[in-house]
Each structure stands twice: as C-alpha cells, then as structure tokens.
Amino acid sequence: EVQLVESGGGLVQPGGSLRLSCAASGFTFSSYEMNWVRQAPGKGLEWVSYISSSGSTIYYADSVKGRFTISRDNAKNSLYLQMNSLRAEDTAVYYCARESPGRIYGMDVWGQGTTVTVSS
Amino acid sequence: DIQMTQSPSTLSASVGDRVTITCRASQSISSWLAWYQQKPGKAPKLLIYKASSLESGVPSRFSGSGSGTEFTLTISSLQPDDFATYYCQQYNSFPLTFGGGTKVEIK
C-alpha cells in the first residue's frame, strides 16, 4: 500500500524549533518529488516547500523562507522539514504530499498530517 | 506569484444536483491545474489533474475542464459522499498556489 506517515508535530513556544518527518512506503520514494503543505485551523491549504527527487532542487514559500529547511534521505525513504524561529502563524496541520515524476499529475498521495501548535 | 480565485466560497445543493465550481488563475497556467476534495479532519484527495484528467478510482460524475486562466469542476449528480470542501491548485510554476476553497453543503 502506498503510504505517507508524518510525525514530529507538537506544542512549541514562539521562537522554538521542530523537525517534522514523513515516512514513505509502498513506492519507490527516490523517484518522486515531494512537498510540504499546511493548513491553519479553519483555513485553506497553503503550500510550504518542494524538493526534487534527488534533493538538488528546492523551493520555499516566502512565508517560511529562511526559517524552514526541507530535506530528504532516499536511503531511509524519508522526507523532513526543519522548522526554526517558529511563529504563532505557523500553527497548522502539516501534510507531506507526493508529486509524480515530471510533476504531471499534481499531488496524488498525501499523509494524514501532523499538528504543529506554536504558543506560549 | 499566481493567484487562484475560486467561486463560490460556499455552495448549498441537494443530492442529485449538478454542481459547478469555478477557479480562475491570475495568469495563464496552461492546463497545469489540479482539483482536490477534503473532508473535515482528513487529508486532501486528488480528483482531477491536468485540468481534465480523472484520477484513478475517482467516480466519473466528477469532471474538469478549462485551460489558460479559467477552469471548472463539475459534479454531474451530487451524492451524499460529495459534501466536502474542494480546492483548485496550480502547478505551472513555483510558488504552488491553491484556491481559497469551495465548501459544498447540504441544502
């Protein structure tokens, strides 16, 4: 079964750090491009970051640039999001999502999400 | 950045109704548009990619059309399982952007 499972969310104080993980199974992880997408409580979807299959190409939303770092370990079938200098507005459910090679099909597989709460 | 504008933001409809949701891009995105369905507490689910291609396993009552800047998602006959929020998303260029969502409610 194709599956993505996020972990690492929790409660953190403003200015703090968290590292999210996304474990992939059921497909050849190293062939797929990956994204992080978040959803603040009661709000819509917001794309956060993208990483190519090899890790050589990375993009960030302006709202997280300079504070978040995306990475992947293809040997461990894992995607990561290092989040530093967290703000209240980073409070959201964070999803990892798979994109097809060549980015033709959109985000076809999503994890269940992990919740990040930034509050004192 | 490409802005995606969905309308309406809320839609009240009955089972069996034909429903149409519109998504407009602030500049041309060719056909690089996806539609997702999201139910409360769940992850989004891909319905349509490349503006009009139906994702495997998605019922044929869902269809997408459009290119350039104007796109529509149509549900031909609304079913009880279809009451949810729908999002469009462009993947023509980074930053990837989503529409604000359309909540389909029971009338």
Chai-1 contact restraints between the chains, C-beta under 6 A:
chainA,res_idxA,chainB,res_idxB,connection_type,confidence,min_distance_angstrom,max_distance_angstrom,comment,restraint_id
A,G44,B,G100,contact,1.0,0.0,6.0,A-B,restraint_1
A,G44,B,G101,contact,1.0,0.0,6.0,A-B,restraint_2
A,L45,B,Y87,contact,1.0,0.0,6.0,A-B,restraint_3
A,L45,B,F98,contact,1.0,0.0,6.0,A-B,restraint_4
A,W47,B,L96,contact,1.0,0.0,6.0,A-B,restraint_5
A,Y59,B,F94,contact,1.0,0.0,6.0,A-B,restraint_6
A,A61,B,P95,contact,1.0,0.0,6.0,A-B,restraint_7
A,Y95,B,A43,contact,1.0,0.0,6.0,A-B,restraint_8
A,R103,B,Y91,contact,1.0,0.0,6.0,A-B,restraint_9
A,Y105,B,Y49,contact,1.0,0.0,6.0,A-B,restraint_10
A,G106,B,A34,contact,1.0,0.0,6.0,A-B,restraint_11
A,G106,B,L46,contact,1.0,0.0,6.0,A-B,restraint_12
A,G106,B,Y49,contact,1.0,0.0,6.0,A-B,restraint_13
A,G106,B,Y91,contact,1.0,0.0,6.0,A-B,restraint_14
A,D108,B,L46,contact,1.0,0.0,6.0,A-B,restraint_15
A,W110,B,A43,contact,1.0,0.0,6.0,A-B,restraint_16
A,W110,B,P44,contact,1.0,0.0,6.0,A-B,restraint_17
A,Q112,B,A43,contact,1.0,0.0,6.0,A-B,restraint_18
A,G113,B,A43,contact,1.0,0.0,6.0,A-B,restraint_19
